């Protein structure tokens, strides 16, 4: 880069606020559209089975939406700190800003928001994403940030996760994120199989698939837990330190996994102890009863007609009467 007045140039670029996550918006829109379709069908269901059917739809769509959405969220681990820090390299200007770190399964986001936003004749409101998925090069993204001249706090935090950093956090989070993402995709597949089995209906095996879904979701938390609890390099801004904790996606995955565990165990226990109540929840009693009545009626012998009864009531002597002719 060329030198301007003995310092490196700072390239002004469009300030990036928190981006509108189109992937999450598409997923939520699809599941909400499906839910609206089922709600329109709801008035056509008669009796008390309507409530059970509605609860099954809500639970099934909620689990599917969570398992699919948390793949793309960036708040598995989050942290904020407010500090006075330098804004640009080779500059003595200090700014007061909130610095945030948001770690997901496929990368991290570093945010920088000034207090107030307008300082040193600029609008300080940044959000930069650095990906470490299989098809992304984290160090290349960091190099692009250097070329663009991103603010020093963002580059300082992002540098802690580069492959050349002695902190070794890049390898830990990258491998843990890949395994957690893989188990969540498997959980999404088992969720689809459980929905299919419940609709057939094969209730016992549907409960087993729910248990497997819960186990896979909890395993994904275990993979991320290993990266979270490894030794880390401190991220210091003067006397202030940026510390992170589990974010919303982590706790949402935990709650959903426990919900699947309870639902799967409930189906298995009811199937072994009180199968009639389980069939009532899945609206199988009424239909089965009607089918059994129709089956019994179809195999019952036909009732004798009134004409046949009249014939049987005729005295035997009259039936044996023979008219004889005289020779």
PADOTOR-356654 format. One record per residue (C-alpha): residue number from 1; residue in three letters; chain; x, y, z. Coordinates in steps of 0.2 Angstrom, whole numbers, plus 5000, padded with zeros to 4 digits. Layout:
+-----+------+-----+------+-------+------+
: seq : type : mol : east : north :   up :
+-----+------+-----+------+-------+------+
: NUM :  Ala :   A :    X :     Y :    Z :
...
+-----+------+-----+------+-------+------+
//
This chain:
+-----+------+-----+------+-------+------+
: seq : type : mol : east : north :   up :
+-----+------+-----+------+-------+------+
:   1 :  Unk :   A : 5000 :  5000 : 5000 :
:   2 :  Unk :   A : 5006 :  5018 : 4997 :
:   3 :  Unk :   A : 5010 :  5029 : 5011 :
:   4 :  Unk :   A : 5000 :  5045 : 5015 :
:   5 :  Unk :   A : 5010 :  5057 : 5026 :
:   6 :  Unk :   A : 5020 :  5043 : 5033 :
:   7 :  Unk :   A : 5005 :  5032 : 5039 :
:   8 :  Unk :   A : 4995 :  5018 : 5031 :
:   9 :  Unk :   A : 4979 :  5023 : 5022 :
:  10 :  Unk :   A : 4963 :  5019 : 5030 :
:  11 :  Unk :   A : 4950 :  5013 : 5017 :
:  12 :  Unk :   A : 4933 :  5019 : 5021 :
:  13 :  Unk :   A : 4920 :  5006 : 5018 :
:  14 :  Unk :   A : 4902 :  5004 : 5021 :
:  15 :  Unk :   A : 4899 :  5001 : 5039 :
:  16 :  Unk :   A : 4891 :  4984 : 5042 :
:  17 :  Unk :   A : 4878 :  4983 : 5055 :
:  18 :  Unk :   A : 4871 :  4966 : 5060 :
:  19 :  Unk :   A : 4866 :  4959 : 5044 :
:  20 :  Unk :   A : 4849 :  4953 : 5040 :
:  21 :  Unk :   A : 4851 :  4934 : 5040 :
:  22 :  Unk :   A : 4842 :  4928 : 5025 :
:  23 :  Unk :   A : 4845 :  4910 : 5028 :
:  24 :  Unk :   A : 4836 :  4911 : 5045 :
:  25 :  Unk :   A : 4822 :  4921 : 5037 :
:  26 :  Unk :   A : 4819 :  4908 : 5024 :
:  27 :  Unk :   A : 4819 :  4894 : 5036 :
:  28 :  Unk :   A : 4807 :  4903 : 5048 :
:  29 :  Unk :   A : 4795 :  4908 : 5033 :
:  30 :  Unk :   A : 4794 :  4890 : 5027 :
:  31 :  Unk :   A : 4790 :  4883 : 5044 :
:  32 :  Unk :   A : 4777 :  4897 : 5047 :
:  33 :  Unk :   A : 4769 :  4893 : 5031 :
:  34 :  Unk :   A : 4768 :  4875 : 5035 :
:  35 :  Unk :   A : 4760 :  4879 : 5052 :
:  36 :  Unk :   A : 4747 :  4891 : 5044 :
:  37 :  Unk :   A : 4742 :  4877 : 5032 :
:  38 :  Unk :   A : 4739 :  4865 : 5046 :
:  39 :  Unk :   A : 4729 :  4878 : 5056 :
:  40 :  Unk :   A : 4718 :  4880 : 5041 :
:  41 :  Unk :   A : 4715 :  4861 : 5041 :
:  42 :  Unk :   A : 4711 :  4861 : 5060 :
:  43 :  Unk :   A : 4692 :  4866 : 5059 :
:  44 :  Unk :   A : 4690 :  4850 : 5049 :
:  45 :  Unk :   A : 4695 :  4839 : 5063 :
:  46 :  Unk :   A : 4681 :  4833 : 5075 :
:  47 :  Unk :   A : 4680 :  4830 : 5093 :
:  48 :  Unk :   A : 4694 :  4830 : 5106 :
:  49 :  Unk :   A : 4707 :  4824 : 5094 :
:  50 :  Unk :   A : 4708 :  4842 : 5087 :
:  51 :  Unk :   A : 4718 :  4848 : 5103 :
:  52 :  Unk :   A : 4730 :  4833 : 5102 :
:  53 :  Unk :   A : 4733 :  4835 : 5083 :
:  54 :  Unk :   A : 4737 :  4853 : 5086 :
:  55 :  Unk :   A : 4749 :  4850 : 5099 :
:  56 :  Unk :   A : 4758 :  4837 : 5089 :
:  57 :  Unk :   A : 4759 :  4849 : 5074 :
:  58 :  Unk :   A : 4766 :  4863 : 5085 :
:  59 :  Unk :   A : 4779 :  4851 : 5094 :
:  60 :  Unk :   A : 4785 :  4843 : 5077 :
:  61 :  Unk :   A : 4787 :  4860 : 5068 :
:  62 :  Unk :   A : 4796 :  4868 : 5083 :
:  63 :  Unk :   A : 4809 :  4854 : 5084 :
:  64 :  Unk :   A : 4812 :  4854 : 5066 :
:  65 :  Unk :   A : 4814 :  4873 : 5065 :
:  66 :  Unk :   A : 4826 :  4873 : 5079 :
:  67 :  Unk :   A : 4837 :  4859 : 5073 :
:  68 :  Unk :   A : 4838 :  4867 : 5056 :
:  69 :  Unk :   A : 4840 :  4885 : 5061 :
:  70 :  Unk :   A : 4854 :  4883 : 5074 :
:  71 :  Unk :   A : 4865 :  4877 : 5060 :
:  72 :  Unk :   A : 4867 :  4895 : 5054 :
:  73 :  Unk :   A : 4866 :  4905 : 5070 :
:  74 :  Unk :   A : 4881 :  4914 : 5077 :
:  75 :  Unk :   A : 4877 :  4916 : 5095 :
:  76 :  Unk :   A : 4882 :  4899 : 5102 :
:  77 :  Unk :   A : 4895 :  4909 : 5112 :
:  78 :  Unk :   A : 4894 :  4928 : 5115 :
:  79 :  Unk :   A : 4903 :  4941 : 5125 :
:  80 :  Unk :   A : 4903 :  4960 : 5126 :
:  81 :  Unk :   A : 4915 :  4973 : 5134 :
:  82 :  Unk :   A : 4915 :  4992 : 5135 :
:  83 :  Unk :   A : 4933 :  4999 : 5134 :
:  84 :  Unk :   A : 4943 :  5014 : 5128 :
:  85 :  Unk :   A : 4953 :  5008 : 5114 :
:  86 :  Unk :   A : 4963 :  5014 : 5099 :
:  87 :  Unk :   A : 4952 :  5015 : 5083 :
:  88 :  Unk :   A : 4965 :  5014 : 5069 :
:  89 :  Unk :   A : 4982 :  5008 : 5067 :
:  90 :  Unk :   A : 4996 :  5020 : 5068 :
:  91 :  Unk :   A : 4985 :  5033 : 5077 :
:  92 :  Unk :   A : 4984 :  5039 : 5094 :
:  93 :  Unk :   A : 4965 :  5043 : 5094 :
:  94 :  Unk :   A : 4955 :  5034 : 5107 :
:  95 :  Unk :   A : 4937 :  5029 : 5106 :
:  96 :  Unk :   A : 4925 :  5023 : 5119 :
:  97 :  Unk :   A : 4915 :  5008 : 5111 :
:  98 :  Unk :   A : 4906 :  4991 : 5115 :
:  99 :  Unk :   A : 4916 :  4977 : 5107 :
: 100 :  Unk :   A : 4907 :  4960 : 5105 :
: 101 :  Unk :   A : 4912 :  4943 : 5100 :
: 102 :  Unk :   A : 4899 :  4930 : 5093 :
: 103 :  Unk :   A : 4904 :  4913 : 5090 :
: 104 :  Unk :   A : 4894 :  4900 : 5079 :
: 105 :  Unk :   A : 4897 :  4883 : 5072 :
: 106 :  Unk :   A : 4904 :  4890 : 5055 :
: 107 :  Unk :   A : 4913 :  4906 : 5060 :
: 108 :  Unk :   A : 4913 :  4921 : 5072 :
: 109 :  Unk :   A : 4907 :  4939 : 5071 :
: 110 :  Unk :   A : 4916 :  4954 : 5079 :
: 111 :  Unk :   A : 4906 :  4969 : 5082 :
: 112 :  Unk :   A : 4911 :  4987 : 5086 :
: 113 :  Unk :   A : 4899 :  5000 : 5091 :
: 114 :  Unk :   A : 4904 :  5017 : 5097 :
: 115 :  Unk :   A : 4898 :  5026 : 5113 :
: 116 :  Unk :   A : 4891 :  5037 : 5105 :
: 117 :  Unk :   A : 4891 :  5030 : 5087 :
: 118 :  Unk :   A : 4898 :  5046 : 5080 :
: 119 :  Unk :   A : 4916 :  5049 : 5085 :
: 120 :  Unk :   A : 4932 :  5055 : 5077 :
: 121 :  Unk :   A : 4922 :  5062 : 5063 :
: 122 :  Unk :   A : 4916 :  5044 : 5058 :
: 123 :  Unk :   A : 4901 :  5032 : 5062 :
: 124 :  Unk :   A : 4908 :  5018 : 5072 :
: 125 :  Unk :   A : 4896 :  5003 : 5069 :
: 126 :  Unk :   A : 4904 :  4988 : 5062 :
: 127 :  Unk :   A : 4900 :  4969 : 5061 :
: 128 :  Unk :   A : 4912 :  4958 : 5053 :
: 129 :  Unk :   A : 4910 :  4939 : 5049 :
: 130 :  Unk :   A : 4925 :  4928 : 5048 :
: 131 :  Unk :   A : 4921 :  4910 : 5043 :
: 132 :  Unk :   A : 4930 :  4894 : 5046 :
: 133 :  Unk :   A : 4918 :  4881 : 5037 :
: 134 :  Unk :   A : 4925 :  4868 : 5025 :
: 135 :  Unk :   A : 4923 :  4879 : 5010 :
: 136 :  Unk :   A : 4930 :  4895 : 5019 :
: 137 :  Unk :   A : 4948 :  4901 : 5023 :
: 138 :  Unk :   A : 4948 :  4910 : 5039 :
: 139 :  Unk :   A : 4966 :  4917 : 5037 :
: 140 :  Unk :   A : 4961 :  4924 : 5020 :
: 141 :  Unk :   A : 4946 :  4933 : 5027 :
: 142 :  Unk :   A : 4957 :  4940 : 5040 :
: 143 :  Unk :   A : 4970 :  4946 : 5027 :
: 144 :  Unk :   A : 4955 :  4954 : 5017 :
: 145 :  Unk :   A : 4951 :  4963 : 5033 :
: 146 :  Unk :   A : 4969 :  4970 : 5035 :
: 147 :  Unk :   A : 4968 :  4976 : 5017 :
: 148 :  Unk :   A : 4952 :  4985 : 5019 :
: 149 :  Unk :   A : 4959 :  4993 : 5035 :
: 150 :  Unk :   A : 4946 :  4987 : 5048 :
: 151 :  Unk :   A : 4947 :  4995 : 5065 :
: 152 :  Unk :   A : 4960 :  4989 : 5076 :
: 153 :  Unk :   A : 4949 :  4981 : 5090 :
: 154 :  Unk :   A : 4941 :  4970 : 5076 :
: 155 :  Unk :   A : 4957 :  4964 : 5069 :
: 156 :  Unk :   A : 4964 :  4961 : 5087 :
: 157 :  Unk :   A : 4950 :  4950 : 5091 :
: 158 :  Unk :   A : 4950 :  4941 : 5075 :
: 159 :  Unk :   A : 4969 :  4938 : 5076 :
: 160 :  Unk :   A : 4966 :  4927 : 5091 :
: 161 :  Unk :   A : 4957 :  4914 : 5080 :
: 162 :  Unk :   A : 4970 :  4913 : 5066 :
: 163 :  Unk :   A : 4980 :  4898 : 5062 :
: 164 :  Unk :   A : 4996 :  4907 : 5066 :
: 165 :  Unk :   A : 4990 :  4913 : 5083 :
: 166 :  Unk :   A : 4999 :  4904 : 5098 :
: 167 :  Unk :   A : 4982 :  4903 : 5106 :
: 168 :  Unk :   A : 4977 :  4888 : 5095 :
: 169 :  Unk :   A : 4959 :  4892 : 5097 :
: 170 :  Unk :   A : 4956 :  4891 : 5078 :
: 171 :  Unk :   A : 4958 :  4872 : 5078 :
: 172 :  Unk :   A : 4948 :  4869 : 5093 :
: 173 :  Unk :   A : 4933 :  4879 : 5088 :
: 174 :  Unk :   A : 4934 :  4874 : 5070 :
: 175 :  Unk :   A : 4934 :  4855 : 5073 :
: 176 :  Unk :   A : 4921 :  4856 : 5087 :
: 177 :  Unk :   A : 4910 :  4866 : 5076 :
: 178 :  Unk :   A : 4911 :  4854 : 5061 :
: 179 :  Unk :   A : 4907 :  4839 : 5072 :
: 180 :  Unk :   A : 4893 :  4848 : 5081 :
: 181 :  Unk :   A : 4886 :  4853 : 5064 :
: 182 :  Unk :   A : 4887 :  4835 : 5058 :
: 183 :  Unk :   A : 4877 :  4828 : 5072 :
: 184 :  Unk :   A : 4864 :  4842 : 5070 :
: 185 :  Unk :   A : 4861 :  4837 : 5052 :
: 186 :  Unk :   A : 4859 :  4819 : 5058 :
: 187 :  Unk :   A : 4847 :  4825 : 5071 :
: 188 :  Unk :   A : 4837 :  4833 : 5057 :
: 189 :  Unk :   A : 4836 :  4817 : 5047 :
: 190 :  Unk :   A : 4830 :  4807 : 5062 :
: 191 :  Unk :   A : 4817 :  4820 : 5066 :
: 192 :  Unk :   A : 4810 :  4818 : 5048 :
: 193 :  Unk :   A : 4810 :  4799 : 5051 :
: 194 :  Unk :   A : 4801 :  4801 : 5067 :
: 195 :  Unk :   A : 4787 :  4812 : 5059 :
: 196 :  Unk :   A : 4785 :  4799 : 5045 :
: 197 :  Unk :   A : 4784 :  4785 : 5058 :
: 198 :  Unk :   A : 4771 :  4794 : 5068 :
: 199 :  Unk :   A : 4760 :  4798 : 5053 :
: 200 :  Unk :   A : 4760 :  4779 : 5047 :
: 201 :  Unk :   A : 4757 :  4776 : 5062 :
: 202 :  Unk :   A : 4771 :  4766 : 5070 :
: 203 :  Unk :   A : 4771 :  4774 : 5087 :
: 204 :  Unk :   A : 4785 :  4764 : 5096 :
: 205 :  Unk :   A : 4798 :  4766 : 5082 :
: 206 :  Unk :   A : 4793 :  4785 : 5081 :
: 207 :  Unk :   A : 4797 :  4786 : 5100 :
: 208 :  Unk :   A : 4814 :  4778 : 5097 :
: 209 :  Unk :   A : 4818 :  4791 : 5083 :
: 210 :  Unk :   A : 4814 :  4805 : 5095 :
: 211 :  Unk :   A : 4826 :  4798 : 5108 :
: 212 :  Unk :   A : 4839 :  4797 : 5094 :
: 213 :  Unk :   A : 4836 :  4815 : 5089 :
: 214 :  Unk :   A : 4838 :  4820 : 5107 :
: 215 :  Unk :   A : 4854 :  4810 : 5109 :
: 216 :  Unk :   A : 4861 :  4818 : 5094 :
: 217 :  Unk :   A : 4857 :  4836 : 5099 :
: 218 :  Unk :   A : 4865 :  4833 : 5116 :
: 219 :  Unk :   A : 4880 :  4826 : 5108 :
: 220 :  Unk :   A : 4882 :  4842 : 5098 :
: 221 :  Unk :   A : 4882 :  4852 : 5114 :
: 222 :  Unk :   A : 4895 :  4840 : 5121 :
: 223 :  Unk :   A : 4906 :  4844 : 5105 :
: 224 :  Unk :   A : 4904 :  4862 : 5107 :
: 225 :  Unk :   A : 4907 :  4861 : 5126 :
: 226 :  Unk :   A : 4925 :  4854 : 5123 :
: 227 :  Unk :   A : 4930 :  4869 : 5113 :
: 228 :  Unk :   A : 4922 :  4881 : 5126 :
: 229 :  Unk :   A : 4931 :  4874 : 5141 :
: 230 :  Unk :   A : 4949 :  4873 : 5133 :
: 231 :  Unk :   A : 4962 :  4886 : 5139 :
: 232 :  Unk :   A : 4961 :  4902 : 5130 :
: 233 :  Unk :   A : 4971 :  4917 : 5127 :
: 234 :  Unk :   A : 4965 :  4933 : 5136 :
: 235 :  Unk :   A : 4957 :  4946 : 5125 :
: 236 :  Unk :   A : 4962 :  4962 : 5134 :
: 237 :  Unk :   A : 4958 :  4980 : 5130 :
: 238 :  Unk :   A : 4968 :  4989 : 5143 :
: 239 :  Unk :   A : 4961 :  4985 : 5160 :
: 240 :  Unk :   A : 4945 :  4978 : 5153 :
: 241 :  Unk :   A : 4944 :  4960 : 5147 :
: 242 :  Unk :   A : 4932 :  4952 : 5134 :
: 243 :  Unk :   A : 4924 :  4936 : 5142 :
: 244 :  Unk :   A : 4912 :  4925 : 5133 :
: 245 :  Unk :   A : 4898 :  4914 : 5139 :
: 246 :  Unk :   A : 4885 :  4902 : 5131 :
: 247 :  Unk :   A : 4873 :  4911 : 5120 :
: 248 :  Unk :   A : 4855 :  4908 : 5115 :
: 249 :  Unk :   A : 4858 :  4895 : 5102 :
: 250 :  Unk :   A : 4867 :  4884 : 5115 :
: 251 :  Unk :   A : 4853 :  4885 : 5128 :
: 252 :  Unk :   A : 4839 :  4883 : 5114 :
: 253 :  Unk :   A : 4848 :  4867 : 5108 :
: 254 :  Unk :   A : 4848 :  4860 : 5126 :
: 255 :  Unk :   A : 4830 :  4864 : 5129 :
: 256 :  Unk :   A : 4824 :  4856 : 5113 :
: 257 :  Unk :   A : 4835 :  4841 : 5116 :
: 258 :  Unk :   A : 4828 :  4838 : 5133 :
: 259 :  Unk :   A : 4810 :  4841 : 5126 :
: 260 :  Unk :   A : 4813 :  4827 : 5113 :
: 261 :  Unk :   A : 4820 :  4816 : 5126 :
: 262 :  Unk :   A : 4804 :  4818 : 5137 :
: 263 :  Unk :   A : 4793 :  4816 : 5122 :
: 264 :  Unk :   A : 4802 :  4800 : 5116 :
: 265 :  Unk :   A : 4802 :  4792 : 5133 :
: 266 :  Unk :   A : 4783 :  4797 : 5135 :
: 267 :  Unk :   A : 4779 :  4788 : 5119 :
: 268 :  Unk :   A : 4789 :  4772 : 5124 :
: 269 :  Unk :   A : 4782 :  4771 : 5142 :
: 270 :  Unk :   A : 4764 :  4774 : 5136 :
: 271 :  Unk :   A : 4765 :  4761 : 5122 :
: 272 :  Unk :   A : 4771 :  4748 : 5135 :
: 273 :  Unk :   A : 4760 :  4752 : 5150 :
: 274 :  Unk :   A : 4744 :  4761 : 5143 :
: 275 :  Unk :   A : 4743 :  4759 : 5124 :
: 276 :  Unk :   A : 4725 :  4765 : 5124 :
: 277 :  Unk :   A : 4729 :  4782 : 5130 :
: 278 :  Unk :   A : 4743 :  4783 : 5117 :
: 279 :  Unk :   A : 4732 :  4779 : 5103 :
: 280 :  Unk :   A : 4720 :  4792 : 5110 :
: 281 :  Unk :   A : 4733 :  4805 : 5109 :
: 282 :  Unk :   A : 4737 :  4800 : 5091 :
: 283 :  Unk :   A : 4718 :  4799 : 5086 :
: 284 :  Unk :   A : 4718 :  4780 : 5083 :
: 285 :  Unk :   A : 4704 :  4774 : 5094 :
: 286 :  Unk :   A : 4689 :  4781 : 5085 :
: 287 :  Unk :   A : 4695 :  4775 : 5068 :
: 288 :  Unk :   A : 4700 :  4758 : 5074 :
: 289 :  Unk :   A : 4683 :  4756 : 5083 :
: 290 :  Unk :   A : 4673 :  4760 : 5067 :
: 291 :  Unk :   A : 4684 :  4748 : 5057 :
: 292 :  Unk :   A : 4681 :  4734 : 5069 :
: 293 :  Unk :   A : 4662 :  4737 : 5069 :
: 294 :  Unk :   A : 4662 :  4736 : 5050 :
: 295 :  Unk :   A : 4673 :  4721 : 5050 :
: 296 :  Unk :   A : 4662 :  4712 : 5062 :
: 297 :  Unk :   A : 4646 :  4716 : 5053 :
: 298 :  Unk :   A : 4654 :  4710 : 5036 :
: 299 :  Unk :   A : 4658 :  4693 : 5043 :
: 300 :  Unk :   A : 4641 :  4690 : 5053 :
: 301 :  Unk :   A : 4629 :  4678 : 5045 :
: 302 :  Unk :   A : 4614 :  4686 : 5036 :
: 303 :  Unk :   A : 4598 :  4686 : 5046 :
: 304 :  Unk :   A : 4585 :  4675 : 5039 :
: 305 :  Unk :   A : 4571 :  4684 : 5029 :
: 306 :  Unk :   A : 4553 :  4683 : 5035 :
: 307 :  Unk :   A : 4548 :  4672 : 5020 :
: 308 :  Unk :   A : 4561 :  4659 : 5025 :
: 309 :  Unk :   A : 4554 :  4660 : 5043 :
: 310 :  Unk :   A : 4536 :  4657 : 5036 :
: 311 :  Unk :   A : 4542 :  4642 : 5026 :
: 312 :  Unk :   A : 4551 :  4635 : 5042 :
: 313 :  Unk :   A : 4534 :  4637 : 5052 :
: 314 :  Unk :   A : 4524 :  4626 : 5040 :
: 315 :  Unk :   A : 4519 :  4610 : 5048 :
: 316 :  Unk :   A : 4529 :  4595 : 5043 :
: 317 :  Unk :   A : 4512 :  4585 : 5039 :
: 318 :  Unk :   A : 4507 :  4597 : 5026 :
: 319 :  Unk :   A : 4523 :  4597 : 5017 :
: 320 :  Unk :   A : 4523 :  4577 : 5016 :
: 321 :  Unk :   A : 4505 :  4577 : 5009 :
: 322 :  Unk :   A : 4504 :  4567 : 4993 :
: 323 :  Unk :   A : 4489 :  4567 : 4981 :
: 324 :  Unk :   A : 4485 :  4549 : 4976 :
: 325 :  Unk :   A : 4475 :  4545 : 4960 :
: 326 :  Unk :   A : 4463 :  4529 : 4960 :
: 327 :  Unk :   A : 4467 :  4516 : 4947 :
+-----+------+-----+------+-------+------+
//
